């Protein structure tokens, strides 16, 4: 009874809202990126499958279908550049994807970022939100999320580079982008493409639509 109450109060509403927001992102932008953030205890819990006492600072969880290699490697690199020990899928594996899209829709990308609590708090006392250590970890999390978003946006940048080369050769008045990628919309696709073309092109009179 207690477990069912917890599921009804927290788990099911959370996942229903996640599924709704992912569906909304797909409808508006044609793509969705889930950054599944958690913290984890420095010592294994009794129910943990991985009971190794040597736990990393950062655990990056992945799914073979929904976690592109470039996305995973980028967040791992950022973690190591900040001096953290990083493990993939250890001590916890996988990342969150709504069941309706899991293993079916590669427009939904996901990566799990788990921070070891020893970096910013004592297990018993909780975090000191004003401490410099906590602020450092908060900034680290921001950097990791930004890195994931940058990789997610790489498609638009490369299209912009290709269109610039195309424009230098043929000098078109307009470039029209069709197909499934065009459903990503203004913010995720066309605005970054235009910015890349303006930065690289010798003549910026051509329109992108």
C-alpha positions in Angstrom: 0.0 0.0 0.0 2.8 2.4 0.9 4.7 1.7 -2.3 1.6 2.1 -4.4 1.0 5.5 -2.8 4.5 6.6 -3.6 4.1 5.5 -7.2 0.8 7.3 -7.5 2.0 10.5 -5.8 5.5 10.9 -7.5 6.5 8.3 -10.1 3.5 8.2 -12.4 2.8 12.0 -12.5 6.5 12.7 -13.1 6.7 10.2 -16.1 3.4 11.4 -17.5 4.7 15.0 -17.5 8.0 13.9 -19.1 6.1 12.1 -21.8 3.9 15.1 -22.4 6.8 17.5 -22.7 8.8 15.2 -25.0 5.7 14.9 -27.2 5.3 18.7 -27.2 9.0 19.2 -28.1 8.7 16.7 -31.0 5.5 18.5 -32.3 7.1 21.9 -32.2 10.8 21.2 -33.0 10.9 17.7 -34.4 13.5 16.7 -31.9 13.9 16.3 -28.1 16.9 16.1 -25.8 16.4 14.6 -22.3 19.2 15.4 -19.7 18.4 13.0 -16.9 20.1 14.5 -13.8 20.6 12.8 -10.5 23.0 12.6 -7.5 24.1 9.3 -6.0 25.6 8.2 -2.7 29.3 7.7 -2.3 28.7 4.3 -0.6 26.6 1.6 -2.4 23.1 1.1 -1.1 22.1 -2.4 -0.1 19.9 -2.8 -3.2 22.5 -1.5 -5.7 23.6 -4.0 -8.2 27.1 -2.4 -8.3 28.6 -2.9 -4.8 32.1 -1.7 -5.7 33.2 0.8 -3.1 35.3 2.8 -5.7 32.7 5.2 -7.1 33.4 7.9 -9.7 32.7 11.6 -9.3 30.5 11.6 -12.4 28.4 8.7 -13.8 27.2 9.1 -17.4 24.3 6.8 -18.2 23.5 5.9 -21.8 21.2 4.0 -24.0 22.5 2.4 -27.2 19.5 3.7 -29.2 19.0 7.2 -27.7 22.5 8.4 -26.7 24.6 9.4 -29.7 28.3 8.8 -29.3 29.2 12.5 -29.8 26.8 13.5 -27.1 28.2 11.0 -24.6 31.8 11.7 -25.3 31.3 15.5 -25.1 29.8 15.4 -21.5 32.5 12.9 -20.5 35.2 15.2 -21.8 33.8 18.2 -20.0 33.7 16.2 -16.7 37.4 15.2 -17.1 38.4 18.7 -18.0 37.0 19.8 -14.7 39.1 17.3 -12.9 36.4 14.7 -12.2 36.7 10.9 -12.4 34.2 9.8 -15.0 32.6 6.4 -15.6 30.0 5.4 -18.2 27.1 3.3 -16.9 28.7 2.7 -13.6 27.6 2.5 -10.8 24.3 3.1 -12.5 23.4 2.4 -16.1 20.9 3.7 -18.6 19.0 6.9 -19.1 15.4 8.0 -19.0 13.2 7.8 -22.2 9.4 7.8 -22.2 8.1 4.3 -23.0 6.2 5.4 -26.0 9.4 6.5 -27.7 11.9 4.0 -26.2 13.8 2.0 -28.9 11.4 3.4 -31.5 12.0 7.1 -32.1 15.6 8.3 -32.6 14.5 11.9 -32.6 14.4 11.5 -28.8 18.0 11.7 -27.5 18.8 11.2 -23.8 21.8 11.1 -21.5 22.0 10.6 -17.7 24.3 12.7 -15.6 24.8 11.6 -12.0 27.0 13.5 -9.6 28.5 11.8 -6.6 27.2 13.5 -3.4 30.6 13.5 -1.8 31.5 16.4 -4.0 29.2 18.8 -2.3 27.5 17.4 0.8 27.8 15.1 3.7 25.4 12.1 3.4 23.7 12.9 6.8 23.8 16.7 6.9 22.7 17.6 3.4 24.2 20.3 1.2 25.2 23.7 2.3 23.7 25.7 -0.6 25.9 28.8 0.2 29.2 26.9 0.2 31.8 27.5 -2.5 31.9 23.7 -3.1 28.2 23.6 -3.8 28.4 26.6 -6.1 31.3 24.9 -8.0 29.3 21.7 -8.5 26.3 23.8 -9.6 28.4 25.5 -12.2 29.8 22.1 -13.3 26.2 20.9 -13.8 25.5 24.0 -15.9 28.6 23.3 -18.0 27.6 19.6 -18.6 24.0 20.6 -19.6 25.3 23.3 -22.0 27.8 20.8 -23.5 24.9 18.4 -24.2 22.8 21.1 -25.8 25.7 22.2 -28.0 26.2 18.7 -29.4 22.4 18.5 -29.9 22.6 21.7 -32.0 25.6 20.5 -34.1 23.4 19.4 -36.9 22.4 22.9 -37.7 26.0 24.1 -37.6 27.1 21.5 -40.1 24.2 22.3 -42.4 25.2 25.9 -42.2 28.8 25.1 -43.2 27.6 22.9 -46.1 25.2 25.6 -47.3 28.0 28.2 -47.2 30.2 26.1 -49.4 27.2 25.5 -51.8 26.6 29.3 -51.9 30.2 30.1 -52.7 30.1 27.7 -55.7 26.6 28.4 -57.2 25.7 31.8 -55.6 21.9 30.9 -55.3 19.3 33.5 -54.2 17.7 31.0 -51.9 18.4 27.7 -50.2 15.3 25.5 -49.3 15.6 22.8 -46.7 13.1 20.0 -46.8 12.6 16.5 -45.4 12.3 15.4 -41.8 15.1 17.7 -40.5 13.1 20.8 -41.5 10.5 20.0 -38.8 13.0 21.0 -36.1 11.8 24.6 -36.7 13.2 28.1 -36.2 15.0 27.9 -32.9 16.7 24.5 -33.3 17.4 24.6 -37.0 16.9 27.7 -39.1 18.2 30.4 -36.8 21.5 28.5 -36.1 21.9 27.8 -39.8 21.4 31.4 -40.8 23.9 32.5 -38.1 26.5 30.0 -39.4 26.0 31.2 -43.0 26.3 34.9 -42.1 29.5 34.1 -40.2 31.1 32.2 -43.1 29.7 33.5 -46.3 31.3 36.1 -48.5 27.9 37.3 -49.6 25.0 37.0 -47.2 22.2 38.0 -49.6 20.9 34.5 -50.1 17.9 33.5 -48.0 17.5 30.2 -46.0 14.0 28.8 -45.6 
